[in-house]
Amino acid sequence: MTEINSGTPVSHAIHHIPKFAKYTKDIGLADPKSEIQYSIVLKVRNQEWIEQQLKDVSDPKSENYGKHLGKDEIESMTKPSQAHFDKVSNFLQSKGIQSTRDGDNLKVLASIEKTQELFKTQIHKFTQPSGSQDDTIYKRVGGFQVPPEISDCVDLVVGF
């Protein structure tokens, strides 16, 4: 076993640091005119059905024990509704933000300024402490809010 700083034994050491974790030096507010790409993950449908199916195929007393559903059957019952895609896409478009469907997500390319306004947040540029000022990523600083007009459709926002 290996000990990492805290003295707590762990079964293995981490040998790979994710790229984003290296960017810890905040170099200030991002240029509002710069563009950022991110994804909006929409909520799955029929969450209760998913939980019931998992219990059912895992319970030896169930007649469905071991009868796993196929990918297409699960997706047809759980993928976000077209109405949710339309609602979020139309809302973004009303704010001057374009999006494209990418599986169960919407990919967005928007200015920092519009993104900050939309999610009521601040986005800063970060670099590696010993890195070049040209090697940067964008991260939000503090919290953010999904607009109430689309919060019933959105599960997660990733990419900043």
C-alpha positions in Angstrom: 0.0 0.0 0.0 1.0 3.6 -0.7 0.5 6.6 1.5 -0.4 9.9 -0.1 0.3 13.0 2.1 -2.5 12.4 4.6 -0.9 9.2 5.9 -4.0 7.3 4.8 -3.1 4.0 3.1 -4.5 3.6 -0.4 -4.4 0.6 -2.7 -2.7 2.4 -5.6 -1.2 5.8 -6.3 -2.5 8.1 -9.0 -0.1 8.2 -11.9 -2.1 10.4 -14.3 -3.2 13.9 -13.5 -6.1 15.0 -15.7 -5.1 17.8 -18.0 -7.6 20.3 -16.6 -6.2 19.8 -13.0 -2.9 21.2 -14.1 -4.4 24.6 -14.9 -4.5 26.2 -11.5 -3.1 29.7 -12.1 -6.0 32.2 -12.5 -5.0 34.9 -14.9 -8.2 36.8 -14.6 -11.5 37.4 -16.4 -11.8 35.8 -19.8 -12.2 38.1 -22.8 -16.0 38.5 -23.1 -15.7 38.3 -26.9 -13.8 35.0 -26.8 -15.8 31.9 -27.7 -16.3 28.9 -25.5 -17.7 25.4 -26.3 -19.7 23.5 -23.8 -22.4 20.9 -23.6 -25.9 21.0 -22.0 -26.9 17.5 -20.9 -30.7 17.0 -20.9 -32.6 15.0 -18.3 -33.4 11.4 -19.0 -37.1 10.4 -19.0 -38.6 7.7 -16.8 -36.1 7.6 -14.0 -38.5 5.5 -11.9 -38.8 3.0 -14.7 -35.0 2.7 -14.9 -34.7 2.0 -11.2 -37.5 -0.6 -11.3 -35.9 -2.3 -14.3 -32.6 -2.5 -12.5 -34.3 -4.0 -9.4 -36.3 -6.4 -11.5 -33.5 -8.0 -13.5 -31.3 -8.2 -10.3 -33.9 -9.9 -8.1 -33.6 -13.7 -8.2 -37.3 -13.9 -7.2 -38.4 -11.8 -10.2 -39.6 -13.5 -13.4 -37.4 -11.0 -15.2 -34.3 -12.0 -13.3 -31.3 -11.9 -15.7 -33.4 -10.7 -18.6 -31.5 -7.6 -19.5 -33.0 -5.1 -21.9 -31.2 -4.1 -25.1 -29.6 -0.7 -25.7 -32.3 0.4 -28.1 -35.1 -0.5 -25.8 -33.6 1.4 -22.9 -32.9 4.4 -25.0 -36.4 4.5 -26.4 -37.7 4.7 -22.8 -35.1 7.1 -21.4 -33.7 9.5 -24.0 -34.6 13.1 -23.5 -37.9 14.1 -25.2 -37.9 16.0 -28.5 -39.9 18.6 -26.6 -37.0 19.2 -24.2 -34.5 19.5 -27.0 -36.8 22.0 -28.8 -37.4 24.0 -25.6 -33.8 24.4 -24.7 -32.6 25.0 -28.3 -35.3 27.6 -28.9 -34.5 29.3 -25.6 -30.8 29.5 -26.5 -31.7 30.8 -29.9 -33.8 33.5 -28.3 -30.7 34.6 -26.5 -28.6 34.7 -29.7 -26.9 31.4 -28.9 -26.7 28.5 -31.4 -26.7 24.9 -30.4 -26.5 21.5 -32.2 -27.8 18.2 -31.1 -25.1 15.7 -30.1 -26.7 12.4 -28.8 -28.6 13.3 -25.6 -26.8 16.6 -25.3 -26.8 20.0 -27.0 -23.3 21.3 -28.0 -23.0 25.0 -27.7 -20.5 27.5 -29.1 -21.1 31.0 -27.6 -19.2 34.0 -26.5 -17.9 34.2 -22.9 -20.2 37.3 -22.5 -23.4 35.5 -23.5 -22.5 32.4 -21.5 -21.8 34.5 -18.3 -25.1 36.3 -18.7 -27.0 33.1 -19.4 -25.7 31.2 -16.4 -25.1 34.2 -14.1 -21.5 33.3 -13.5 -18.0 34.6 -14.2 -15.6 32.8 -16.4 -11.8 33.2 -15.9 -8.8 32.1 -17.9 -6.5 29.6 -16.2 -3.0 28.5 -17.1 -0.4 26.1 -15.7 1.7 27.8 -13.0 4.8 27.3 -15.0 3.1 27.3 -18.4 2.8 29.7 -21.2 0.1 32.4 -21.1 -1.0 31.0 -24.5 -1.8 27.6 -23.0 -5.0 28.3 -21.3 -8.4 26.9 -20.5 -11.7 28.5 -19.3 -13.3 27.7 -16.0 -16.1 29.3 -14.1 -15.4 30.9 -10.8 -18.1 30.5 -8.2 -21.5 29.1 -8.7 -23.8 29.3 -11.7 -27.6 29.1 -12.3 -29.4 27.2 -15.0 -32.1 29.7 -16.3 -35.4 28.8 -14.7 -37.0 28.8 -18.2 -35.1 25.6 -19.0 -34.2 24.1 -15.6 -36.9 21.4 -15.9 -35.0 20.1 -19.0 -31.4 20.4 -18.0 -29.5 17.9 -15.9 -25.9 19.2 -16.3 -23.8 21.8 -18.0 -20.2 20.8 -18.7 -17.2 22.4 -20.3 -16.5 25.6 -18.3 
